């Protein structure tokens, strides 16, 4: 089959491109021809000041002057290098067909990642509207922090529900998303694993090994993990274990090293770390796959991150404060059990995908 994927592949984020590439890889392994569909993103729900971050133009000048003042030249330089690394990865691994409305293939898959989130904008085509294809399915779609109450308050229930009813098969990657689909449309969506887990990146994670000795990975957006208390807690933890502190993919000037890396490089850095300290969904996902002990701080992403950890019996890796790192890492993770659960979730999710495409 010729399949087009609708997802946020162009985000300045390793997790976004890793999940996009992973779904492509799995579909190719099943013998399908795969491409990605482009679109113009809607920002109706986004504050005007934040829109300037995404839409480059005269309105962006003030935003980036303020950004440079607050973040510093080091952060700007780092993110320019990261942007180039992501651009290179996309050119090699994310083949583009063109605009979704012109797609002439057999099926469109919506997902994964936060394709159903409307907090920053309402994109009707991500709910199945206006797609020129007889078969439309969602794979591991996610509402992120969006709730059913939020949809109702913004009069979006009918748009969302009518889109879901047009789809041939619906799957989501967390319980909040499953509950929303049921509440607004009456449809029971399947729960499947994120494409990164589905694919596994088993070969890629063994493709390189950093040569710096023992280290702790910090994987957190640069707006987080910068408070004096959190920095002190991580430094004390690393010092006690004679480890360097390495931030991959995000800039934290207080770390011993800041590595741009490629998205695959991010995976190898986590694979060879002694520990991972993260507050992101895909930071936890890659740690799971690499069997690297992690400590997880949940901020505004409870719906997806806490559910992920609960699926694999790892809610005891969650800390309310990073001062609790020691007490968490003292508890060993039974990765044999985790890997068994990964295999089970992977098998069930692949079966959903096959049946959805073949039905």
N, C-alpha and C positions, 0 to 999 in steps of 0.2 A: 504494500500500500504506500501511497504518497501521503505523508502526514505533515501537517503544519502545526507548530507549537506556538501558543500565545502565552507569553510570560514576561516578567521583568528581567530580561537578559542584560539590559544596558545600565543597570544600577552600579554605583561606585562601591561595590561590595563583593567580597570573594564568595560568600554563600550564594548569592544570586546567580553568578555565572557557573558555580560548581553544580547547583541543582539543575540548571538548564542543560549543561553539557551531559550530566548524568542521565537525565531522561532521554536525551538524544542517543546516548551510547546504548542504553537498554533496548530502545526501539530498533536500533541498527542491528543489534545482536539477534533480534527476532526477524530480521530480514527486510525491514521497512526502509523506505527512502524518507529522510527526515530533513526538514528545513524550519527556519524560524520566521514568524510573520511580524512585520513591523506595524507600528501604530503611533498615533499622536495622543499623548497622555493628557487626560483632563485634570485640571487643578482647581475646580470650582469650590472645593471644601477647604482649600489651603489658604492660610493667611497671606496677604499680598507680599509681605516682607519675605516670607519663606519661598514664594514662587520665584523670586529673583535669584534664588540659589540654583534653580533648575533651568530657568529660561535665560540663557545668556543674551545680553543686550545692554542698552543704555541703562535700563533699570537695575542691572546687576552691579553697576560700578560701586554704588554706595555699600551694597552688601559685602562685596569682596574687600573694599577698603577697611570696613569694620572687622571682617574676618581676619585680615592680615594683622591688624592692630591687636586683636584679642589672641590669636593663635600663634603669631610669630612666623618668621621666615622659614624656620626649620620645618614647621608643620606644612606650610605651603609647598616647599620643595619636595617633601616626602610624598604629598598627595599628587603632585604632578607626575612623579616617578610611578606611583601606584596607578594613576590613570593610564599611563603608557603601557604598563604591564597588563592591565585589564584589556586595553585596546588590542594588544598583541594576542592575548589569549582568545578574545572574541573573533579576531580575524582568522585564527587557526581552527577554532573548535565550534564556533556559532555561525553556521551558514545561513545567510538571509535570503528569503525568497523575494520579499517585497511586501507591499501593503496587504493586510489581511483580506480586504475587500476584493482583491484581485486573485486570491488563491484558487487554483484549479485542481486541487488534489482530492483524495478520497476521504480524509478525515482531519478534523482539527481537535487538538488536545489543549484545553485551557489549564494552565498550571505548570509547575507547582508555585510555591511561595505565596505571598499575600495578594494574590490576584483578585480576591473578593473584598479586600479592605476598601472601604469608601471614606476613610478618615481624611485622606488627602485629595480625593477626587472620585467622581462617578464615571466609570468607563463601561458603558452598556454592553460593548462587544465582549467584555470579559465575563458577562453573564449569559452569553450565547446569542445576543441580539445582532442581527445584520450580518451573520456569517454565511458566506456563499458555499456551504457544504452540507451534504445530506446527513453526515455523521459528525456529531459534536459531543465530546465527553470532557469531563474534568478529571485531572489526576492530582490528588493531594493539594487541592485548593485550600486556601486559608483566609479567614476573615481578619486575622491579626487581632488588634485590640477593638475592632468593631463588634458591637453587640446587637442583639435583636431590638433592644430598646432604642438604640441609636438609629437603626433603620426606620423604625416606626416614627420616631420624632422628626425625621427628615423626609417622611412620606416616600420612602424607597421600597416598601414591601412589595408592591405590585411589580415594579420593574425587576426586582430580584427574583420573585417567585415565578413570573411569566417566563423569564430567561431559563430558570432551572427546568421548568416543565417542557421546554423545547429540547433539552439535552437528552441524548440517548442513555448516558450513564453518568452518575455523579459520585465522585469520591473526594474526601477531605482528609487532612492529616492531623486534626485535633478535635476534641470533643466539643469545644465551643462552636466550631464551624459546623459540626454535625448537628448540634442543637439548633443553630440558626436556620439551616436548610430545612429541618423538620418543622420548625415553628412557622416559617414564612410560606413554605410551599407544600407541606405535608409529605415530602419525600424523605425516605430514609437513606441517607448517603452512606456509602461504604467508608470505613476508616482504613487508610493505607499509609505506608511509610513515605517519608520524604525521598525524592529521587536519589539524593546522596547516599542514603542507606540502601535503597534499592540496587544501585549500581555497585557501591562498595569501595571503589577506588583502591582495590587490593594491590594491583600491580603498581599503580602510581605512588602509593605510600612508601613503597620500598625502593623507589627510583633514586633517592639521594639521602645523604646523611650529613647534617652539619658537623663541623669539626671543632666545636668550641668547648667540649666537655659537658658537664652536667648543667642543665638550665631549666628554668621555670618559664612557661609561656604565659604571657598576659594577652588575652584576646578579647578586647573591649573597644567600643567606639571611643574616639579620642575625647568626647565630651564627658565620659565616665572614668571612674577609677583615677581621679586626680585630686581627691580630697586628702588632706594631710594624714588623717586617720587610716585611710585605705592604703596610701603609699607606704606609710610606716609599717602596717601589718604585713604587706607583701614583702617589703625589704627585710623585715625581721625573720620571716619565714624562710626566705631564700638564703639569707646569711647563715642561719642555723644549719641549713642543709648544704652549705658551701656551693650554692648554685648561682649562676648568672640569671638576670631577669631579661627576657627577650620579648618585645612586643612585635607581633607579625601582622602586617596589613593595616595597622592603625598607629598613629604617632603618639607616643607618651614620652616626653623628654626626660622624665625621671628614670626610665628604664636603662639598663646597661647597654642594650642594643635595640635599635628600631630597624626591622627588616621589611623592605617592600615585598620582596619575593613575588612569585607568580601564584595564581590560585592553587596549582599543584604543589608549588613550593610551600604554601601554607600548610598543606596536608602533611608533607614530609617533616616540617618543623614540629608539628604537633605529635607526629608518630614517634619522634626521637626525644621528646621532652620527658623530664622526670615527672612533672606535674603541669596541669593546665588550670589557670584561673580565668574564668570567663563569665560574662553576663549576656551572651548571645546564643541564639538558637543553633546556628551552624557551628559555633565554637564547641558546643556540647555534642552535636551530631558527629563531628569529625573526631572528637575525643573518644566517643563510644566506639566508632569504627576502628580507631587506632589502638584501642585498649590502653589508653593513657589515663591515669587517675586524674580526675578533675574536681574542682571546687566551683560551685555555681552560685552566683549572686543574681537573684531575680529582681528586675526593676519594673518596667512597665509591660513586660511580655509574658505575664503569667499564663495567659490562655494557651500559648503554644509551647513555652519552655517547660513549665511545670508539668504539663501533660506529657511531653516527651520523656521526661525523667521518670514519671510514674509508669509509663509503658514498660520501661526496662528495670523497674524496681530500684531506682536510684534517687528517690526523693531525699534520702539521707545525705546526698552530696550538696544540698541547698544550704546556704548560710544566710542568716539575716544580717550579719556583720562579718567583714573579712577578718575580724579579730578571732573568728572561730575556725580559721583555716586548719590549725594544728589538730583540733579535735576531729575534723572531717577526714584528713589524710591518714590519721591513725587507724581508721577503719578501712580494711582492704576491700577491694571490689572483686566479687566473684565473676570474673570475665567469662568463664566457661558458661555460666548461666546467662549472662548478658548476650554472648554470641549465639547461644541457642535461641534466645528470644528474637534476636536480629534475623536469624535464618527463618524462623517461623513467620515473622512479619513480612520478610522479603518474599517468601513463597506465596503467601496469601495475596500480597499486593501485586505480584507479577501475574497471578491467576486473574485478578480483577482486570488488569490491563489487557490481557489476552482476550478474555471473554468480552470485554467492552468493544474491542476492535473487531472481533470475529462475529459478534451477534448480528 
